[in-house]
Structures are given as structure tokens and as C-alpha cells.
Amino acid sequence: DTAYEKTIQAMIPFVEQEMQTAGVIGLSIALVDDQRTVWARGFGYSDLANHTLASAETQFEIGSNTKTFAGTMAAQLVEQGLLRIDNPLSAYLTDFSINPPLGSSGGGSVTIRSMLTHHSGIPGDVLNGAFTFGSPRPNFNRWLRDYIGTDYLHFPADLIFSYSNTAVALLADVIAAASGTDFNTGIEALFQKIGMDRTAFSLGSPNVAGLSKGYWEGKELGPFYCNLGTAGSIISTVNDMAKYLKMIMNGGMGERGRVMTSATLDMMLAAQPAPPLDFSTRIGFCWLLNDPDLDYAGRLCWHNGGTISMHSHMEVLRDHK
């Protein structure tokens, strides 16, 4: 596409230089303009020992970009009348409990909205077993809920933005309870509607084929299972993630059908009520909405992610598509 020819020609040496500087073994990138993928390619290797080149079809762990899929599924359930985000968490997980913050006699309830926007006060990084080598940790969310029952909120709910992997991981149980459907069935249906045929919710999925090796300081590392589920376990390709971004830019319409109405999409990507201590932070349903480097570009939504050995980033300039 000649409209992006200069951009692409400038980016190729930039990416190659940055990879060399940072010691990155392999990388894949996609550039999307509205409903067209105008550039998608790999750099370096997905498997250094076997000299396998990275491509636009190489699978990577997307880490916390997974959280936006939890936000998307929650928005679908709101649209269907199955989820009320200002209900307390205990309305969907009846056995959920956590102690109030130390030194506090109570505070506001942990709501689904507060979990979607990282304002729940639920301790954010209970990393004991979040990543395991060689095999997944069974019933990790059950363990999380049992552990949290003996723990304390870090802050009263809705006091301040405080990033919580734990809270977003528990959204898988909320989504399953609200929908009455097994969570894995629900997210596979979402992937199917968007057209993400090379995407999997976990390393153990039969859809994982062509996953890049992980590297740390040039040495092969892993594979590690991410047991955090909705907080970070998805494996995907840049071609599939491009389809996800196209759905966002197309008002909720996926490659194989409508994921949500445009009104629901706008609700998901609207800045949620924020307390004064958030200052300039703006967040929708697990989507971050402000990036100072791109203030000039109008509305945007973005997220990034990191696992033990992989990193990802996606950004949508909504007004420019």
C-alpha cells in the first residue's frame, strides 16, 4: 500500500536496531488502517536453535493484553442484561470474602466495575504459582479465592487506581457465573466471532501450534504456564490481534458477526468514574484510555503485557482508525 510505504521503510531499520540494542531474539508487528492490515511481518527468530524465523503467524504470549478480552466479555454480558457492573462481587461469587483494609472498619463493596477499572483494593500480585514451569496449576482461581479470604484489601474500594492481576483473574469466575456458561466455551466463541483462529486462551490448548520460544538475556526460557487466566494467559499472533483491533474500529463488528453494538463498545471504552487520587489516569473496562505521548491524536485505547519472557503492546487511535 503506497500510503504506508514510507512508514514501513522507516520502521524496518528502526525495529532491527532496537532489537539489537535490547537483545530481542524475535518480534512480530502489525499495522492496521481501519479494516485493512497494511503491514504484518516478523523480525528475527521464533526459535533460535532451529533457525525458525518469526512471522505474522508466529504465536506469542500477549500477557496482560488478555485483560481487555475480559473487559470485552463483561461488556457483552452487560448488553445481554446478564451482568450489572455495580453489583458487588459477592452477588456472583457467593463464597467470596476478604477482610477490610488494616486500620479500617469497613468501606465500600468490591463491585464488578471496581474490578474492571483496578479500583477494587484487592491485592494485585498474589504471584505464588501465577506462572509454573512445564505444567499448569490446577484450580488456581479456587486457590486465589481461598487465600483472599484470609487477606485484607490494600485500600478501600474506589479509593485509588491500583493495578490488580488478582481481581481481573477472578473476573473469569464472574463471567462464568453471570453467563451460566463455562468460561472457556465463552471465550472460544468470542475468538471465533472475531475470526481469531490462531488464538488460544492457554498454553494447554490444542490451538497452540507455532508458539515462539521464550528468551531471557539471549537464553531459551520456559515454557511457562500462566495460571492467571483472564489477567494474562492468551496466546495469539499479530494477524489475529489485528482482527481484534479491526473489531474495535468497526464498532463491535467482528469478521464473522457482531460482537457487541457500537453503543456497548462506546460504553466499554468510556472513561469510568474516577476518584481524585487517580489524577490523569483514565480507564474503561480493562482498557487504558490515556497516553501522554499521543494526547494530540484524540480518543485512544491501549494495553500492554508481559509474561516471564515475552512482551506485547497494542494501541488504537479511535478517531483516525
Secondary structure, 3 states (H helix, E strand, C coil): CHHHHHHHHHHHHHHHHHHHHHCCCEEEEEEEECCEEEEEEEEEEEECCCCEECCCCCEEECHHHHHHHHHHHHHHHHHCCCCCCCCEHHHCCCCCCCECCCCCCCCCCCEHHHHHCCCCCCCCCCCCCCEEECCCCCCHHHHHHHHHCCCECCCCCCCCCCCCHHHHHHHHHHHHHHHCCCHHHHHHHHHHHHCCCCCECCCCCCCCCCECCEEECCEEECCEEECCHHHCCCEECHHHHHHHHHHHHCCCEECCEECCCHHHHHHHCCCCCCCHHHCCCCECCCCECCCHHHHHHCCEEEEEEECCCCEEEEEEECCCC
